Amino acid sequence: MDVAAFSDDNFEVKDWINKTFKSAEAQENRDAFVSSLVMKLQLYVQQVNSALEDTSQQVLQSLPRVMRDTEILHQEALLLRDKMHSVKQEIAKVEQDTGLSMATLEHIDRIKTELQASKQALHEADNWTILATDMEEVFESGDIENIYTKLVSMQQSLRILANVPDYEDRKLQLEGLKNRLEAMASPMLVQALTSASVEQSQLFVRIFTAIDRLPQLLKYYHKCQKGILMQQWRNIVEMEQDEGVAEWMHKFYDVLLSNWHDQVKWCGQVFTSAPTVNTLVDLYVDTLTSLDPSFNICIDAALKQQSNHLSFLMELQQITKHFSVNLQVAVDSASHGELLSQLKQLDRDLTRSLLDVSRKLNSQEVNSFVQYKKLLLSAAGQTELDALVSSIQEGEETLLIEHITLSLNKLCSNVHHTTFQVIFAPISVQLELVQSASANSQAMTVAPDLPDFSFAPQEYITQIGQYLMTLPQHLEPFMLQDNPSLTLALHVADAEYGMLSGETEGGFADVLLAIIARGTCQTYCDNILGICELGPSACKQLATDIDYLGNVLEDLGLTLPEHLQQLSMLLRLTPDEYQTKSSGCSPRLVAAVRQMRNITSS
């Protein structure tokens, strides 16, 4: 019997009785059911009364103890209030008595800090004197690295001595020494830039960056590259007099585009902190406006020999437009062949700066008035900062600008997917013809017992093969050039590049080719499995097509996947040997081919 309904606030006796009497037991014998129900209710009433009586007894027995505990708690609360009042008075008395002492301590701490700063300034002044005295001897040695090391030390000392009376004189002295170092290093620097020596150029970048002269080094690079490009223009004009200005411009534009691809890679390795795109664009603008002979002079001379001036000018305009479009594509690509790598570098710089600042803030020698962590951050903020620093110190990979990095990673993934779809589109179009090609071969009256060499690959698969064979030519520039920025973007776009690019000779271009080949094979297999019916000759024809694709992949250094190899074998088996020789193949493929060929399962 359900008595839980009695506790409901909306309990209705009539509803409960009517519901109870709807049971099968009540319908059979109402009098007996009523007697039994009344007896059960009486028993429940007795149990409830007994439980209430027991509970009342327990409450009555524990009530004195509860009253006693309450009284004790009240007395303790009054005692605690008195103690808190006494402590408050003592704190106020201590603050009043020690206020002057705290002010004195703060004054002493400020004096200590100023003395330490003075001590450091005196030390650096002495260090400056020693370094300045040694510089002449160091310059006579001709050791550039030793010279720049001492100049960096003098530069650091000068920052400490910013408030000394002769600061400007010291600054002029330091700039003069930097000029001497630059003059001494310039022949070797020009040689390194002209020969495109990465190692030597990186050394000079490090030196010039340390002495705050990187812009001057970029000017040297600009001048060297400009000289090389202008000499190439002169060579084109002098050696190809019979070609004419249109061909000269076309070839020189090709030189600039080739130079762009070479220099983007080289500058990315050498000038890691300088914007490569801006550096190269400025170089090409200056070069094109400084050519000798200039484009204007060459065009004016050529116009005198032309009968149709407008047609000739339109031809030159098309050549220049073609170059500008190609250069714009290269610039956009490099801006995007750099954004991710620069973002990674920014994150590393932020991490390093965070560690340096944290180390300084936690130092015991830092003045309490520059303890910015305690002055500017709440307790929760300090805890969060300490946790971040600890995670970095323990070697965990923490991205301070993670939300931007995630957006760029998604962009790289989307671009890679779009690129794959564009490359794969011609293959997909041909693979859609698999079923119709099989239907055509099905209708052909070819004897099924002809040898395999009697069947030639169909047009759809030869089109795919020819397309796959041309892909390495389009990807060849990426195989020959090491592009760290592009490699980084591909690594975040697809993890397969990170796993395989180091193992393949062609780098990520081979990985992309393998991905395209795998997609081709998978789509090919799916379309084959969609064929409804195949006759004996059509089976051999389709197996021939599969084998042709395998030969193409082998020429590309790849292998035909196992599922296509099994399909080729299953298509060549006779119905009598299908049951025995299909063992070991994928059950899914075995069943699909059996259904296509209408082979009865024994």
C-alpha positions, 0 to 999 in steps of 0.5 A: 500500500502506497502511504507516501501520498499522505505527506503531500500538501495537496492530499485528498482522501477521496482521490486516494480511496478511489485510486486504491479501490481501482486495484484488481484485489479490491474489485474481487472482494470489496468487503475483505479488501476494506477490512484488510485496508483498515487493519493496515491503516491502524497498524501504520497509525500505531507505528507512527504514534510509537515513533512520535512518542520515542522522538518526544522522549529523546527530545525531552531527555536531550533538552537540558544538555542543549540548554547547557551547551548553549549557555556555555557557547554564550559565555565563550562568545562574550569572552572572545568579544572582550579579548578582541576589544583588548587586542584592538586597543593594543594594536592601536597603542602599538601603531601610535608608539611605533609610527615614528620608528617606521618612518625612521626605518623607511628613511634608513631604507631609502638612504641605503638604496641611494647608497647602493645606487651611488656605489654601483655608479662609482663602480661603473664609473671606475669600470668605464675608466678601465674599459676606455683605457684598454680600448686603444690596445684592443683596437690594435689587436683587431679582434672584432668580437673582443672589441664589441664585447668591451663596447657593450660593457661600456654601453651598460656602464653609460646607462648607469652613469646617465646622471653624471655631469659629463654624460654627454662627453662619455656618450660622444666618446662611446659613439666614436668607438662604435664608429671605429668598430663599424669602419674596421668591420665594414670590409669583412661585413661587405664580404659576408653580405656579398657572398651570402655567408649565413654564419658570418652575417649572423655574427655581424648581426649579433655585434651590430645589434648589441651596439645598437647599430642594426639599422646601419647594418641593414643599410650595408645589406641594402647597398650590397644587394642594390649593387648586385642587382644593378650589375645584373641589369647592366649585364642584361643590357650589354650582353643582349643588345639585340633583344630590346627593352621589352625582353630586358625588362622581362628578364630583369623582373625574373631576376628580381622575383628569383632574388626575392625567393632567395633573400626571403629565406636568407634574411629570415635566417640572418635578420631575425628581428627585422621585418624581411618584407619591408627590407626587400620591398625598400630594396627593390623600390630603390633599385628600380628607381636607380637603374643605369640606364633607367627604364625611361631612357631605354623606353624612350630610345626604343619608341623611336624605332617602333611604328606602333607606339601604343601597342609597344607601350601596352606590351611593356605595361603587361610585362610590368603588371605581370611582375607586380602581380607575382611580386604581390603574391610573393609579398602576401605569402611571405607576410603571412613565409613570417607572421606565425614565426614572428608571433612565436618569437614574440611569445618567447621574448615575452616569456624571457622578459617575464622571467627576468622581471620576476627574478628582479622583483623577488630579489631581496635587494630591490627597493620596497617602493619598486616591488610592483608585484605587491603594489599593483597586484591583488593577492589573487593576481600575485598567486596567478603570476607566481603560478605562471612563472613556476610553470615556465621555470619547470619547462612547461610550454606556456603561450602568453598570447595563446588566443592569437596563436590558436586563431593563426593555427586555425587559419593555417589549417584552413589554408592547408585544407583549401590548398589540398582541395584545389590540388585534388579537384582535377583528380576528384573529377576524373575519379567520378568517372570510375563507375561510368568507365566500368560500365563502358568496359562492361559493354565491350565484347572482349574475351575474358581469358585474354592475357593481362597485357591485352588490356590498356589503362583507361583514359580517366586513370591515365589522366590522373597518372599524368597529373600526379607526375606533374605535381613534383615539378610544381612543388620543386621550388619548395623541395629546393628551398628551406623555408622555416616560416612555411615549415612552421605553418605546415607543422601546425596545419597538419601533424603529419608534416612534423612526423614525416618531413624530417624523414623524407628527402624532399621535405614537406613537399614530399609529405604533401604529395603523399597526402594527395596520393593517399586521398587519391587511393582512398577516393578511388577505392570508395568509388570502386566499391560503389560499382553495382556489377562487373563482368569478367572483362570489366574486372580485368580492365579495372585491375589493369587501371589499379595496377597502372596507378600503382606504377605511377605511385612507384615512380613518385617514390610511393606505394599502392595502399594494401586495400587497392592491392587486394582489390586488384587481386580479387578482381583477377581471381576466377570464380572457382578459386575466389573462395580459397585464394581470397582468404587473408584479404579484408572481409569487407573487400571480399564481400563487396567484390563477390557481390559485384561479380555475382559469385555465389558464396559456398 
